[in-house]
Amino acid sequence: MPDILAKNFIRLFVYGTLRKGQRLDFYMQEGIFQGYYFTRGQLMKSPNGSVYIENKYQDAITIGELYYVNFYCLQRINHLEAISGEFPQGYELHIRTVWPIEMKSKFPNISQDEGILTFYYRRKNSNVKIITGDFNSDFEPIEELERFLLNNNLANITDDDIINYMYKKMLIWEFED
């Protein structure tokens, strides 16, 4: 029986040290590069050199790379971003919309295509609203994603099925920042 956690494709947008040529790009070796994409929000650099997207600046864009990764690759990245202490404030798995961008010249060609939902890591927010109002219903995205993949082991699920399921689950847990 094939390993469902290894075979499914999960979309991941990276915009900092995981991008090609950056110091942690080796984490993406198992990923399948899909191209350059952008998202709305201002790319910011903290005093320690880590970067994050500030969502309150929706007139700015952040350029990154889109990859297909399997669950194990995402799990390693999750450990780096959320648990390892590599970055003082840490990052958490979330979902956002990205659009393709052509990087053929000094000035990128911004797509007018419809955007797609993808996972990305956002800077942890110290003031996260718990929409359910119940602390006991704490939600861990990486654990929910693993449950979903394992429960659908015999189903032929797509990357859209994965992201749409998680998007609905994450909407219940909290609002987009």
N, C-alpha and C positions, 0 to 999 in steps of 0.2 A: 504494500500500500504506500503511495507517495506521501511524503511529509508535507502536509498542508501549510505548515508555517514557512517552509522553504520555497514552495512553488508559487504562491500568490504574489502578484505585483501590488505594491503599495506606493502611491505617488508621494514624493517628498521634495519640497522646495527648500534649497539651501542658499544662503546669502552671505555667509561670513567665512569662518575658518575651515568649513567643509568644502568650499568651492575649489575647483581645479587650481593648482598652483599655490594654495594656501597651506598653512602648517599642519592641518588635520585632515587634508584631503584623502589620506589613505583609508579613512573610515568609509569612504564612498567607493572603494575598489570593487566591491561586489555589486554596486548599483549600476543600473543601465542608464546612461546619460540620454536625456530626451531633448535637450536643447536649452537655450536661454529663455528665461521668462521674467516678467516683472510683476510687481504687486504695488498697490497704492500704500503710501506711508513713507515717512522720511527715515532713511538709514542713519542711525546715530552711533557714535563711538563713545564708550565710557572711558573714564580715566585709566582703567587697567588694560584697555585695548580691545575688549570684547565689543561686539556690535549688536544692535537690536533695532527693530522697526518701531518707530513712534507713530502710532495710528492716528493721532489727532491732526497730523499734517497730510490730509488726503489729496492735496494738490501736488504732492511730490511722489516720486516712484523709487522703488528699490529693485535693482536688477539682481537676479540670482540664476541658479541652475535647477532644472527639474530632473529628478531621477525616479526610476522604478527600483524599489528595494524590496527584499523579502522581510519577513517579520524578524528574523535573527539579526539582520543588519540594522533594522530600526531599533531593536532592543539594545544593541551595542551603542548606537548613537544616543538613545534615551539615557543610558547609564552615564555617558559622557556629559550630556547636556543637563541632566536633572539631578544626578546623584553624586558624581565623582568629585565635585568641588573645584573642577577646572575653572569654572567661572563663578565669582563670588555670589552673585544674586541668583544664578541658575536660570534655566529655561524649562518650559513645559510644552508638551505636545499640544498643538491646537490645529485648527483648520482655517484656511483663507482662500480667496480667489486669486488666481494668477492668470496672466495672458502671455502668449508667445511674443518674442522680440527677436529681431534679426540684428546680429552684432557684426555686420560685414564692413562697417566703416567706423570712422571716429564718432559719428552720430548714429545711435541706434534707431532702427526703424520700428516704431511702436505699432503693434498689431491692433486692428479694429475687430478682430475675431471675438467671439464669445469666450469669456473666461471659464476656467475649470477650477473645481475645488481640489485642494491638495493639503496634505499635512505640512506643517512647518513648526519650528520651535520659536516660541515667543518668550520674551523676558518675563520671569515670574512677577506677578503682580501681588503686592502684599495685601491688597483690598479686593479679593475675589468674592463676588456675591454668590451665595449658595441659594439658588432659586427655589430648590425644594423646601428650604427652611428646616431641613433635618440633617444635622451634622453626621448622624449615623449612616446616611446614604452617600458617604464620600465616594467620589468617582475618580478612578485612575484610568486614563485613556489607554495606556499600553496594556493593562490587564483586561480591559473590556475588548480591545481589539483581538487579543489572543483568544479570549472566550468565543468571540464571534467566528474567528477562523476555525477553531477546533470544532465548534458546533455545526459548522457547514462543511465538514470534511468531505462529504460525498457530493455536495452541490458544486456546480460549475459557476463559481462566483467571479465577478470581474473587478477591476480596480474601481469602477464606478459604484458597484454594489458595496464595496468596502467603505469608500469615502462617504457615500450617502447614509449608510447605517450609522457610522460614527458621527456624522454631522448632526443627525437627529438626536442621538444620545447626548452629544455635547451641548446642544441647544437646551435640553431639559436641565442640564446641570448648571450652566451659566450663560450669561449674555456675552456676545462678542465685545471685546474692548474697543 
